[in-house]
């Protein structure tokens, strides 16, 4: 199941109301219907978003990260919708909307939101290898919007002719095999992964590699076993116990692969 704007609104409403029943009433759903929707969302994201108790619902660690993203995405969506509705009668229709993004869990949602907001526009998506490529395309007038990542301490210099906005700030997680000795822990210390085989995609993001190596140094080790390969085989290899990898918190779950937070959040992205 692909996430949609309405799914993010449901999750946000449950967090704000503090219970599924109150959120259902506010959204116009029955409680069983909203519960079923939440369960589908949780399956898509690979874990529970809320702890349910007598005093209501509280976000889990994964739920807090999803809510952080949801706030930014919903704000951007609502702002775009407001601007569209405020267009004057003399404004011309947008014929083409050129989007750019690096590969990530929000890429498909960006396309969905853009097509919902501009149904008559010819919307295209360019998937870039790096944020530097996105900036070149934006400054060259070949894209209207770009979605990328930045890392604390390794920020990109934004050209003065471009505007930016932070949609969310999230810690970097780790992918483990379901049979990994640390799979049962709610979070994993980076130092406990010092001897692991690290699997990395073939992307050109030098800043992410620098962030990773700096975090490893702070944890007291140097990663000596790092293998770069096509991203399509990383999940199957991890599922069979042949390595671990860094990932975004919103990466969809895969059979045999678990997503765990790193203790102390040694790496962040925004």
Secondary structure, 3 states (H helix, E strand, C coil): CCCCHHHHHHHHHHHHHCCHHHHHHHHCCCHHHHHHHHHHHHHHHCCCCEEEECCEEEECHHHHHHHHHHHHHHHHHHHHHHHHHCCCCCCCCCCEEEEEEECCCCHHHHHHHHHHHCCCCEEEEEEECCHHHHHHHHHCCCCCEEECCCCCCCCCCCCCCCCCCCCCCEEEEEEEECCCCCCCCCEECHHHHCCCCEEECCCCCHHHHHHHHHHHHHCCCCCCCEEECCHHHHHHHHHCCCCEEEEECCCCCECCEEEEEECCCCCEEC
